[in-house]
Amino acid sequence: MKQPDSAIGLLYDGRSAPSVTVKGFGELAQEIIALAKEKDILIHQDENLTKTLQHLELGEEIPKELYIVIAELIALSYVIQGKFPPGWKGLSNKLNIKA
């Protein structure tokens, strides 16, 4: 897989829409990705999503059109990390995921 030439980091605090917290291009993008990996931050590579997000400014919330896509990515990242909402107790066993 080719190295991404841009990186955009989002932060979701659970109260408002996710917002852009970091972005960079070229060499800076590689540094952002390396730091994210170092800190075990999950990385999702999607060229089309990146093209859409790169137009946002730092601190700007994602547009409403992306709420569902980003919500699905956040939910997936929680499941990958073994984090489940209270009503999902036992689901990790069904999915064969160590919680």
N, CA, C and O of each residue as an XYZ file, in Angstrom:
396
protein
N       0.847     -1.173      0.000
C       0.000      0.000      0.000
C       0.894      1.238      0.000
O       1.872      1.299      0.744
N       0.560      2.220     -0.830
C       1.381      3.425     -0.921
C       1.189      4.295      0.320
O       0.138      4.267      0.962
N       2.216      5.058      0.639
C       2.172      5.963      1.788
C       1.167      7.080      1.514
O       1.173      7.670      0.434
N       0.305      7.369      2.490
C      -0.624      8.494      2.303
C       0.146      9.810      2.238
O       1.156      9.978      2.923
N      -0.334     10.748      1.411
C       0.339     12.042      1.314
C      -0.348     13.097      2.165
O       0.065     14.256      2.184
N      -1.409     12.685      2.878
C      -2.055     13.609      3.812
C      -2.601     12.824      5.001
O      -2.886     11.630      4.903
N      -2.739     13.523      6.123
C      -3.282     12.917      7.335
C      -4.167     13.935      8.029
O      -3.803     15.102      8.170
N      -5.329     13.480      8.460
C      -6.267     14.327      9.178
C      -6.691     13.571     10.428
O      -7.142     12.428     10.348
N      -6.544     14.210     11.576
C      -6.946     13.600     12.835
C      -8.203     14.263     13.365
O      -8.329     15.487     13.355
N      -9.135     13.432     13.831
C     -10.387     13.929     14.392
C     -10.436     13.616     15.878
O      -9.858     12.632     16.340
N     -11.133     14.467     16.617
C     -11.369     14.233     18.035
C     -12.870     14.261     18.273
O     -13.573     15.166     17.824
N     -13.342     13.249     18.988
C     -14.754     13.189     19.347
C     -14.847     13.146     20.859
O     -14.342     12.217     21.489
N     -15.488     14.143     21.446
C     -15.585     14.229     22.903
C     -16.888     13.673     23.453
O     -17.099     13.688     24.666
N     -17.764     13.183     22.587
C     -19.027     12.606     23.016
C     -20.133     13.627     23.211
O     -21.280     13.259     23.463
N     -19.801     14.904     23.097
C     -20.818     15.944     23.305
C     -21.166     16.675     22.018
O     -22.330     17.001     21.787
N     -20.190     16.930     21.195
C     -20.439     17.650     19.948
C     -19.885     16.827     18.788
O     -19.305     15.761     18.995
N     -20.062     17.317     17.597
C     -19.584     16.592     16.411
C     -18.063     16.484     16.447
O     -17.393     17.367     16.982
N     -17.512     15.410     15.883
C     -16.056     15.304     15.795
C     -15.476     16.513     15.060
O     -16.093     17.050     14.140
N     -14.302     16.924     15.473
C     -13.667     18.080     14.843
C     -12.225     17.747     14.471
O     -11.622     16.824     15.017
N     -11.696     18.510     13.543
C     -10.327     18.322     13.069
C      -9.361     18.842     14.132
O      -9.429     20.005     14.529
N      -8.469     17.972     14.585
C      -7.498     18.379     15.607
C      -6.077     18.465     15.066
O      -5.226     19.141     15.643
N      -5.831     17.788     13.973
C      -4.499     17.820     13.364
C      -4.635     17.494     11.885
O      -5.466     16.677     11.488
N      -3.814     18.139     11.084
C      -3.772     17.770      9.672
C      -2.419     18.175      9.114
O      -1.806     19.153      9.541
N      -1.983     17.399      8.157
C      -0.699     17.686      7.546
C      -0.584     16.978      6.213
O      -1.336     16.053      5.905
N       0.373     17.434      5.436
C       0.574     16.901      4.092
C       2.040     16.544      3.908
O       2.917     17.124      4.548
N       2.298     15.580      3.024
C       3.665     15.185      2.723
C       4.394     14.627      3.931
O       3.905     13.719      4.603
N       5.569     15.180      4.200
C       6.407     14.698      5.295
C       5.712     14.853      6.652
O       5.827     13.984      7.516
N       4.992     15.961      6.830
C       4.270     16.176      8.085
C       3.195     15.101      8.274
O       2.973     14.642      9.395
N       2.541     14.704      7.211
C       1.529     13.644      7.289
C       2.159     12.350      7.787
O       1.579     11.650      8.617
N       3.338     12.038      7.282
C       4.028     10.820      7.721
C       4.375     10.890      9.207
O       4.285      9.885      9.912
N       4.770     12.063      9.682
C       5.072     12.244     11.107
C       3.818     12.080     11.957
O       3.862     11.461     13.020
N       2.711     12.627     11.495
C       1.440     12.496     12.219
C       1.047     11.028     12.327
O       0.651     10.564     13.396
N       1.157     10.304     11.232
C       0.794      8.882     11.209
C       1.724      8.086     12.120
O       1.269      7.214     12.859
N       3.017      8.379     12.072
C       3.980      7.674     12.925
C       3.676      7.908     14.403
O       3.722      6.972     15.202
N       3.366      9.150     14.768
C       3.025      9.461     16.159
C       1.732      8.770     16.583
O       1.627      8.275     17.705
N       0.758      8.737     15.693
C      -0.512      8.061     15.997
C      -0.265      6.578     16.255
O      -0.803      6.015     17.208
N       0.536      5.952     15.419
C       0.856      4.532     15.605
C       1.581      4.312     16.921
O       1.299      3.357     17.644
N       2.511      5.196     17.227
C       3.286      5.123     18.466
C       2.366      5.167     19.691
O       2.635      4.513     20.698
N       1.296      5.930     19.598
C       0.354      6.108     20.717
C      -0.840      5.159     20.625
O      -1.816      5.313     21.359
N      -0.761      4.176     19.722
C      -1.837      3.198     19.522
C      -3.172      3.839     19.160
O      -4.231      3.352     19.556
N      -3.114      4.922     18.415
C      -4.321      5.558     17.900
C      -4.693      4.841     16.602
O      -3.861      4.662     15.712
N      -5.945      4.440     16.515
C      -6.367      3.711     15.322
C      -6.347      4.620     14.105
O      -6.720      5.791     14.174
N      -5.907      4.059     12.998
C      -5.768      4.808     11.748
C      -6.676      4.176     10.702
O      -6.694      2.958     10.522
N      -7.414      5.016     10.029
C      -8.281      4.555      8.942
C      -7.848      5.272      7.668
O      -7.831      6.502      7.617
N      -7.504      4.510      6.653
C      -7.073      5.102      5.390
C      -8.210      5.016      4.377
O      -8.656      3.929      4.008
N      -8.664      6.174      3.943
C      -9.721      6.251      2.944
C      -9.471      7.521      2.135
O      -9.709      8.631      2.610
N      -8.997      7.344      0.933
C      -8.612      8.477      0.093
C      -9.758      9.463     -0.135
O      -9.552     10.676     -0.098
N     -10.965      8.942     -0.371
C     -12.110      9.830     -0.613
C     -12.493     10.614      0.636
O     -12.791     11.806      0.557
N     -12.488      9.950      1.786
C     -12.811     10.634      3.031
C     -11.751     11.694      3.337
O     -12.079     12.797      3.775
N     -10.497     11.359      3.106
C      -9.408     12.317      3.335
C      -9.573     13.543      2.455
O      -9.391     14.668      2.920
N      -9.917     13.340      1.188
C     -10.118     14.474      0.278
C     -11.219     15.398      0.779
O     -11.131     16.617      0.631
N     -12.251     14.818      1.369
C     -13.347     15.629      1.904
C     -12.911     16.373      3.160
O     -13.194     17.562      3.311
N     -12.225     15.677      4.057
C     -11.829     16.275      5.329
C     -10.711     17.302      5.203
O     -10.620     18.213      6.025
N      -9.861     17.173      4.191
C      -8.714     18.076      4.100
C      -9.117     19.526      3.839
O      -8.298     20.432      3.991
N     -10.353     19.748      3.452
C     -10.832     21.113      3.218
C     -11.269     21.802      4.512
O     -11.510     23.009      4.528
N     -11.368     21.029      5.591
C     -11.767     21.603      6.869
C     -10.571     22.243      7.561
O      -9.432     21.809      7.385
N     -10.840     23.274      8.347
C      -9.800     23.959      9.110
C      -9.633     23.284     10.472
O     -10.531     22.578     10.932
N      -8.492     23.501     11.111
C      -8.282     22.982     12.452
C      -9.370     23.508     13.377
O      -9.692     24.696     13.353
N      -9.932     22.628     14.187
C     -10.994     22.997     15.111
C     -12.391     22.953     14.513
O     -13.379     23.029     15.243
N     -12.483     22.833     13.206
C     -13.785     22.813     12.531
C     -14.441     21.434     12.680
O     -13.782     20.402     12.550
N     -15.748     21.440     12.956
C     -16.492     20.188     13.062
C     -16.742     19.597     11.683
O     -16.815     20.311     10.684
N     -16.870     18.272     11.654
C     -17.167     17.605     10.387
C     -18.560     18.025      9.918
O     -19.415     18.345     10.743
N     -18.796     18.027      8.610
C     -20.134     18.372      8.114
C     -21.142     17.267      8.442
O     -20.780     16.100      8.598
N     -22.399     17.658      8.542
C     -23.467     16.710      8.883
C     -23.516     15.523      7.923
O     -23.897     14.420      8.313
N     -23.136     15.751      6.687
C     -23.159     14.676      5.679
C     -22.214     13.527      6.041
O     -22.361     12.421      5.522
N     -21.254     13.779      6.920
C     -20.292     12.738      7.289
C     -20.593     12.097      8.641
O     -19.866     11.198      9.062
N     -21.643     12.535      9.330
C     -21.939     12.022     10.667
C     -22.032     10.495     10.692
O     -21.429      9.853     11.552
N     -22.779      9.914      9.761
C     -22.978      8.460      9.785
C     -21.667      7.724      9.524
O     -21.349      6.759     10.219
N     -20.916      8.167      8.541
C     -19.643      7.506      8.208
C     -18.684      7.566      9.396
O     -18.091      6.555      9.774
N     -18.537      8.742      9.976
C     -17.604      8.903     11.095
C     -18.119      8.150     12.323
O     -17.326      7.553     13.051
N     -19.427      8.168     12.564
C     -19.993      7.419     13.694
C     -19.710      5.925     13.553
O     -19.395      5.260     14.539
N     -19.819      5.401     12.350
C     -19.518      3.983     12.121
C     -18.049      3.689     12.374
O     -17.717      2.642     12.930
N     -17.163      4.598     11.974
C     -15.735      4.396     12.215
C     -15.415      4.459     13.706
O     -14.600      3.681     14.202
N     -16.055      5.385     14.419
C     -15.839      5.480     15.866
C     -16.344      4.207     16.548
O     -15.661      3.647     17.405
N     -17.530      3.758     16.170
C     -18.089      2.538     16.758
C     -17.181      1.342     16.471
O     -16.922      0.534     17.363
N     -16.708      1.226     15.258
C     -15.804      0.130     14.900
C     -14.525      0.195     15.722
O     -14.035     -0.834     16.186
N     -13.978      1.398     15.906
C     -12.744      1.518     16.682
C     -12.968      1.087     18.127
O     -12.080      0.484     18.731
N     -14.145      1.386     18.697
C     -14.442      0.946     20.058
C     -14.491     -0.577     20.132
O     -13.930     -1.177     21.050
N     -15.161     -1.198     19.167
C     -15.268     -2.655     19.158
C     -13.885     -3.286     19.008
O     -13.576     -4.263     19.689
N     -13.064     -2.746     18.138
C     -11.714     -3.273     17.944
C     -10.911     -3.206     19.242
O     -10.093     -4.080     19.526
N     -11.159     -2.149     20.028
C     -10.462     -1.977     21.305
C     -11.126     -2.764     22.442
O     -10.656     -2.732     23.580
N     -12.223     -3.473     22.129
C     -12.914     -4.258     23.144
C     -13.817     -3.433     24.032
O     -14.170     -3.865     25.130
N     -14.199     -2.248     23.576
C     -15.099     -1.385     24.353
C     -16.509     -1.529     23.793
O     -16.737     -1.372     22.593
N     -17.462     -1.834     24.696
C     -18.836     -2.032     24.283
C     -19.767     -1.225     25.170
O     -19.501     -1.075     26.363
N     -20.857     -0.699     24.610
C     -21.855     -0.012     25.439
C     -22.445     -0.988     26.454
O     -22.420     -2.198     26.226
N     -22.981     -0.481     27.581
C     -23.519     -1.358     28.625
C     -24.511     -2.405     28.120
O     -24.486     -3.537     28.601
N     -25.366     -2.072     27.184
C     -26.356     -3.017     26.671
C     -25.765     -4.124     25.815
O     -26.468     -5.059     25.431
N     -24.483     -4.024     25.516
C     -23.847     -5.012     24.645
C     -23.069     -6.062     25.420
O     -22.282     -6.798     24.825
N     -23.266     -6.153     26.729
C     -22.515     -7.139     27.524
C     -22.698     -8.528     26.930
O     -23.812     -8.924     26.591
N     -21.629     -9.242     26.808
C     -21.675    -10.580     26.244
C     -21.472    -10.597     24.742
O     -21.173    -11.647     24.174
N     -21.626     -9.460     24.088
C     -21.450     -9.428     22.637
C     -20.007     -9.717     22.255
O     -19.748    -10.322     21.215
N     -19.053     -9.281     23.103
C     -17.651     -9.527     22.770
C     -17.376    -11.021     22.658
O     -16.557    -11.433     21.837
N     -18.053    -11.853     23.477
C     -17.878    -13.296     23.384
C     -18.446    -13.841     22.091
O     -17.875    -14.746     21.482
N     -19.579    -13.284     21.675
C     -20.208    -13.726     20.436
C     -19.370    -13.369     19.211
O     -19.364    -14.087     18.211
N     -18.656    -12.231     19.314
C     -17.823    -11.789     18.198
C     -16.412    -12.355     18.278
O     -15.593    -12.130     17.387
N     -16.132    -13.097     19.359
C     -14.806    -13.670     19.581
C     -13.743    -12.575     19.693
O     -12.660    -12.673     19.116
N     -14.083    -11.532     20.452
C     -13.165    -10.415     20.689
C     -12.860    -10.389     22.171
O     -13.767    -10.482     22.998
N     -11.593    -10.264     22.511
C     -11.226    -10.160     23.923
C     -11.476     -8.739     24.408
O     -10.898     -7.787     23.883
N     -12.324     -8.600     25.396
C     -12.647     -7.272     25.946
C     -11.774     -6.955     27.124
O     -11.901     -5.883     27.716
